[in-house]
Amino acid sequence: MRNQPTYDVVVIGAGIVGLAHAYHAMNRGLSVAVIDHADRVAGASVQNFGHACITAQSGTALDYARAGRRHWLDLSRKAGFWSAETGTFCVARHDDELAVMQEFANARGPSQVELLSREQILARLPIRTKGVTGGMYLPTDLQVDPRRAAPSIARWLESRGVEFFWRTAASGFEPGVVHTSRGDLRAGTTFVTVNYDIDRLFPEPALREGLLRCRLHMLRAILPLSSTLPAPLFTGWSLLRYSGFEELPSTRAVAHRLQQEYPGYVDLDLHQMYTPQPDGSILIGDTHVREVSASPFQSEAGFDALIERAQDLFGVNDIEITERWQGIYCSAPDSDFLLEEPMDRVRIVTVTTGIGMTTSMGLAEASVARAFEPDGVSVPA
Ligand SMILES: Cc1cc2nc3c(=O)[nH]c(=O)nc-3n(C[C@H](O)[C@H](O)[C@H](O)COP(=O)(O)OP(=O)(O)OC[C@H]3O[C@@H](n4cnc5c(N)ncnc54)[C@H](O)[C@@H]3O)c2cc1C
């Protein structure tokens, strides 16, 4: 590294949150450097479903998700990675699940939530008919290729003049200076976007917020389906996952019934969702175990549960598993984001639940605006 190179903005962490900050800073004409201790994008930002799950969010997360939608589509065109305005289906296989969907549709209206009859959802999805009571379609949700999106954005930003320092670890901060394993950089503003590793750089806020590493079982599979899955598919389990459903009157009944019906899945904290990929495979997930340090050891029970549920939903026996992996994201008990300025001009930006692909673009736009227009910035529409 040259002697103390100087940038308007230094971003620590080349995941989607850091890249989104670099993008919005570059769009303001600022000089930007991104440093990452890995040699490529390899964190949560390539381990996920690639699902911009906009509609199921609430509050600030919903604002960020909505604001970020157009940036995903713009970046997909500019940086050349696959994205699709597929929306999301959610199948109901019990009356209590349909009740939640009806309440959600009433709250959000037809432009965000289309209720589907049993016949309508069965006509659109290659799933087993047994037990299906109806469903909903969320038309504004998006998909991106989770393996290509963030790496393509990094390459594109580099081609536009953003400087990347790979295999370079940030080790300490002072106002205006970032200490790294390859020397110091001078930074007008520093965004620290290192996901769950924030507890290694700034332990106090991480401890105060109760941040943990949440590890997930994930599969890529080829399913012998009668037709292709046209969009990401949620199930009743998804109604227990996202804040948009949390306060609805019928959600508690779904949680209670699923726990009674599937006691073996409680420890796994199972979710059942599917995202079709451009190559015809389907990403299947997920389970959730929260720890300070993530154990590298994954139980076979988690994979068994995912396969069992997929066999049951799609009515197939032969599922060809082509990949298994453990994904890890940051998890906090009470909040979706950790946003803090622990010292002058050094800003921590961490998404503290599994919605960073959905919210990063809007979050970063607001975060960069807050740093450079400190007087009364609101989330962009
Ligand atoms: C299995 C799984 C499924 C998910 N599905 C979805 C989904 O469908 N939709 C959705 O919205 N979200 C989803 N998420 C969540 C989403 O992937 C994350 O919220 C998001 O990727 C977090 O981005 P990030 O940039 O903060 O983290 P990361 O991508 O992990 O990037 C952090 C970077 O910081 C670097 N770093 C750490 N410490 C240092 C240091 N000291 N110096 C330099 N570099 C450092 C790391 O190398 C890493 O590259 C999922 C997550 C997982 C794990």
PDBQT file of the ligand as one rigid body, heavy atoms in Angstrom, charges set to zero:
ROOT
HETATM    1  C1  LIG A 401     -28.053 -18.712   4.318  1.00  0.00    +0.000 C 
HETATM    2  C2  LIG A 401     -28.453 -17.281   4.221  1.00  0.00    +0.000 A 
HETATM    3  C3  LIG A 401     -29.600 -16.929   3.500  1.00  0.00    +0.000 A 
HETATM    4  C4  LIG A 401     -29.966 -15.595   3.416  1.00  0.00    +0.000 A 
HETATM    5  N1  LIG A 401     -30.987 -15.237   2.571  1.00  0.00    +0.000 NA
HETATM    6  C5  LIG A 401     -31.284 -13.930   2.406  1.00  0.00    +0.000 A 
HETATM    7  C6  LIG A 401     -32.257 -13.518   1.437  1.00  0.00    +0.000 A 
HETATM    8  O1  LIG A 401     -32.770 -14.318   0.666  1.00  0.00    +0.000 OA
HETATM    9  N2  LIG A 401     -32.609 -12.215   1.399  1.00  0.00    +0.000 N 
HETATM   10  C7  LIG A 401     -32.012 -11.278   2.204  1.00  0.00    +0.000 A 
HETATM   11  O2  LIG A 401     -32.391 -10.121   2.149  1.00  0.00    +0.000 OA
HETATM   12  N3  LIG A 401     -30.990 -11.624   3.028  1.00  0.00    +0.000 NA
HETATM   13  C8  LIG A 401     -30.627 -12.906   3.148  1.00  0.00    +0.000 A 
HETATM   14  N4  LIG A 401     -29.629 -13.265   3.990  1.00  0.00    +0.000 N 
HETATM   15  C9  LIG A 401     -28.905 -12.212   4.742  1.00  0.00    +0.000 C 
HETATM   16  C10 LIG A 401     -27.889 -11.492   3.887  1.00  0.00    +0.000 C 
HETATM   17  O3  LIG A 401     -27.155 -12.414   3.114  1.00  0.00    +0.000 OA
HETATM   18  C11 LIG A 401     -26.960 -10.697   4.805  1.00  0.00    +0.000 C 
HETATM   19  O4  LIG A 401     -27.748  -9.864   5.653  1.00  0.00    +0.000 OA
HETATM   20  C12 LIG A 401     -26.019  -9.811   4.005  1.00  0.00    +0.000 C 
HETATM   21  O5  LIG A 401     -25.348 -10.561   3.021  1.00  0.00    +0.000 OA
HETATM   22  C13 LIG A 401     -25.020  -9.136   4.938  1.00  0.00    +0.000 C 
HETATM   23  O6  LIG A 401     -24.134  -8.406   4.130  1.00  0.00    +0.000 OA
HETATM   24  P1  LIG A 401     -22.799  -7.812   4.729  1.00  0.00    +0.000 P 
HETATM   25  O7  LIG A 401     -22.153  -7.036   3.650  1.00  0.00    +0.000 OA
HETATM   26  O8  LIG A 401     -23.108  -7.121   6.017  1.00  0.00    +0.000 OA
HETATM   27  O9  LIG A 401     -21.966  -9.107   5.171  1.00  0.00    +0.000 OA
HETATM   28  P2  LIG A 401     -20.914 -10.041   4.395  1.00  0.00    +0.000 P 
HETATM   29  O10 LIG A 401     -21.364 -10.393   3.048  1.00  0.00    +0.000 OA
HETATM   30  O11 LIG A 401     -20.639 -11.162   5.338  1.00  0.00    +0.000 OA
HETATM   31  O12 LIG A 401     -19.645  -9.118   4.243  1.00  0.00    +0.000 OA
HETATM   32  C14 LIG A 401     -18.839  -8.717   5.329  1.00  0.00    +0.000 C 
HETATM   33  C15 LIG A 401     -17.410  -8.635   4.819  1.00  0.00    +0.000 C 
HETATM   34  O13 LIG A 401     -16.576  -8.068   5.820  1.00  0.00    +0.000 OA
HETATM   35  C16 LIG A 401     -15.292  -8.650   5.699  1.00  0.00    +0.000 C 
HETATM   36  N5  LIG A 401     -14.560  -8.401   6.951  1.00  0.00    +0.000 N 
HETATM   37  C17 LIG A 401     -14.897  -8.789   8.189  1.00  0.00    +0.000 A 
HETATM   38  N6  LIG A 401     -14.012  -8.324   9.087  1.00  0.00    +0.000 NA
HETATM   39  C18 LIG A 401     -13.092  -7.600   8.399  1.00  0.00    +0.000 A 
HETATM   40  C19 LIG A 401     -11.924  -6.861   8.771  1.00  0.00    +0.000 A 
HETATM   41  N7  LIG A 401     -11.540  -6.720  10.035  1.00  0.00    +0.000 N 
HETATM   42  N8  LIG A 401     -11.210  -6.269   7.787  1.00  0.00    +0.000 NA
HETATM   43  C20 LIG A 401     -11.582  -6.377   6.488  1.00  0.00    +0.000 A 
HETATM   44  N9  LIG A 401     -12.677  -7.065   6.091  1.00  0.00    +0.000 NA
HETATM   45  C21 LIG A 401     -13.440  -7.657   7.031  1.00  0.00    +0.000 A 
HETATM   46  C22 LIG A 401     -15.595 -10.117   5.407  1.00  0.00    +0.000 C 
HETATM   47  O14 LIG A 401     -14.513 -10.750   4.768  1.00  0.00    +0.000 OA
HETATM   48  C23 LIG A 401     -16.811  -9.993   4.497  1.00  0.00    +0.000 C 
HETATM   49  O15 LIG A 401     -16.453 -10.012   3.114  1.00  0.00    +0.000 OA
HETATM   50  C24 LIG A 401     -29.215 -14.597   4.089  1.00  0.00    +0.000 A 
HETATM   51  C25 LIG A 401     -28.075 -14.944   4.802  1.00  0.00    +0.000 A 
HETATM   52  C26 LIG A 401     -27.683 -16.272   4.863  1.00  0.00    +0.000 A 
HETATM   53  C27 LIG A 401     -26.431 -16.619   5.604  1.00  0.00    +0.000 C 
ENDROOT
TORSDOF 0
